[in-house]
Structures are given as C-alpha cells and as structure tokens.
Amino acid sequence: MKDTFLRVNDVIYTSCIWVAGLSVATMALIIPWGIFTRYALGSGSSWPEPVAILLMVLFTFIGAAASYRAGAHMAVSMATDRMPQHVQRYLEVLVQLLMATICLFMLIWGIKLCAATWNQFNPSLPSLRVGLCYSPIPLGGALTLIFIVERMVFGDQSHRKAVNYEQHEESSEALS
C-alpha cells in the first residue's frame, strides 16, 4: 500500500512539474507575440495577456504543490532550528496541520468560487468560463493536501528519485 501510494504521488508530482513548466514555456512564447502584434503590426492581439495571466495562476498553484513535496518552499526556520529536538517535532506537526488547514480552505472555498462564477464568461476570452479560470485554486489545494498527508504519514519524500533527479544523475555518473 505504501509503495503504491508513493508511486502514485510520484506520478502526480511529475505531472505538476510538467504542467508548471509547460505553463511558463507557453507564457514565454505568447508574451512576445503580444508585444510583436502591438508594436510591429500596430494592432495588439487581445488574447495573449489574459492567457498569460491564466497560465501564471496555473503555474503558481500547481507549481506550489510540487514545490511543497520537493521541500523547496519558503520556510523560515531560524527560531525552530535553535529549539530542542522534541519541540521541533511538535512544531513540524503543527506546521503540517496549519498547511492542511490552508489547503482545505483553498479546496472548499475555491470550489465555491468556481461554482459561483461558472456562468460568467471572461470578457477577453468570451468562450472561457470564469469558474474555469479559478479552478487552479482548489486543484492546487487538493494536490498540496495530498502531499501533506504523504509527509505526515510517510515522512519527507524529497529524496525520492522522481523528486530529486539531480542526486540520482550524480550518483549514476559516479558509477560510470
């Protein structure tokens, strides 16, 4: 059961990385197009800016979930590092519970936000529902919550091959 859960989370993590990476890459392609049409053609396209904003929202919430699993999220540990080991363990549990609370908030209220705005359409992209634009919020909350449960039950997984690929590459080069 543990191995299956961790392998599924490896797939989820890898998918998050791909979605976040493709979002940034797509933004890097469409923003210059918007600039080109505005200044070279004299008539700006209406779609590059709102699409870039949507991709940034997607990158932010999905990338944050991946960052959490990799242990690459921002953490201020100056005070906790100076505390006794048993206090640090309690604070780690407290931090995970607070993170879970935030993720549940994002999930529950994000779903409500999507439902409340589902019948509205984006003025810049008339075929796109506003509720769909907000969907990365509950999705990111759910994915991060999965990784929080993983950390609380199985411990830190930032050492896994799917997460820390650089360490694996270095060790395989050392064997060659």
N, C-alpha and C positions, 0 to 999 in steps of 0.2 A: 504494500500500500504506500509506504513512504517513498520508495523509488518511483512508483508511477506518478505520485503527486509532484515530486521534484522534477521529473522529466516533462510533465505537462507544464509546470511553471517555467522550465527552460524554453519550451516552445512559445509560451506566452511572452516571456522576456525577449526572445529573439524577434518575435512579431512586433513588439513595442519598439525595439531598436530600428527595425526596418521601416515601420510607419513613421517614426520621428525623423529618421534620416531622409526618407523619400519626401517628407513634407518640406524639410529645409532645402533639399535639392530642387524641388519644384518651385519653391519660392525664389531660389537663385536664378531660375530660368524665366519666370514670368515677370518679375520686377523690372529687369532690363527691357523686356518687351513693352511694358507700360511706359517706361521712360522714352524708348525709341519712338513709339507712336505719338507721344505728346510733343516731343521736341523735333524729331526728324520729319514726321508726317503732318504735324500741325494739328492733329485731332486725336486726343487721347482715347484709348480704349477704356470702357467703363468697368470691365471685369477684373483686370489684374490686381488692383488694390484690395477689393473685398475678398477675392480668392486668397491673396497673400495673408490677410488677417485671419481668415478661417484656417489656413494651414498653420499659422503661428499658434493659434489656440489648440489645434490638434497636436502640434509638436510639444507644446507646453505640458498638457495634461497627460499625454501618453508617454512622453519622454520623462516626466517626473516619476511615473510609476517604475520605469526601467531604472532610473537613477536611484530610486529608493532600494531596489533589490540589489543593485551593484554596490551600495554603500557609498555612492558618490554624491549624495545630497548634502546640503549645507548643514553642519552641526557645530554648535559652539560647545566645546567640551572642556574648556579651561577650568571651570569650577569643579565639574564632576571628576575630572582626572585626578584631582588632589584629595578626593574623599576616600574613605576606607572602601575596600573591595565589596563588602556586603551592602553598603549603602549604594554603590554604583549599580549593583544588580537590581535593587529595588527601583532605582531611578530609571534604569533601562526598561523595566516592565511598565513603569508609569509613562514613559515616553511612548512606548508602543500602544498603550491604551489611549493616550491622547491622540496619537496619529490615527488610530482606528476610529475614534470619535469624529475627527475631522473628515475622514473618508466616508463614514456613514452620513454625515451632514451633506457632503458633496453628492453622494449617491441619491439620498432621499429627496433633497431639495433640488438637485439637478434634474431628476426625473420629473418633479412637479413643474419646474421651469420649462422643460421641453414640452410637457403636455399643455401647459398654459399658452405657449407660443406656437403650437403646432399649426394652427390655422392661419397664421400670419406668414407673409412672404417677404423675402429680402428685397428691398426696393432696387438694389443694384443688380441683383440676380433674380429676376421675377419667378423663376421656376424652382427656386430653393426655399424650402420652409425654414423659418427662423428657429423652430424647435430642433431641426436637424443641425443647425449651426451651433446650438448649445449642447448637443449630445456628447462632445468630448469631456464635459464636466462630470456627469455621472459615470461615464465609461472609465475615465481616469481614476475616479474614486473607487470604483469596483476593482480595477486592476491593482491599485495600490493596496487595497484591503486584502486581496488575495496574498500579496507579498508580505503584508504584516502578519497574517495568520501563519504563513510559512515560517517567518522569522521567530514568532513566538513559540511555535511547536517544534521546529527542527533547527533553530538557531540561524546564524548568519550564513547566507549562501553565496556571498560574493567571491568565494574561492572556486566555485564550480566552473567547469570548462566553458559552458555557454556564457557565463558572465565575465570571467577573467581570461579572455582568449590570449592576451599578450603573455601571460605567465605560461600558458601551455605552449605557445610558439617558442618562447625562450628555452623551455625545458627540452623540447624536441630538437632544437638546434644544438643543444649541448650534447645530445646523444649522438649526433651525426659525426 
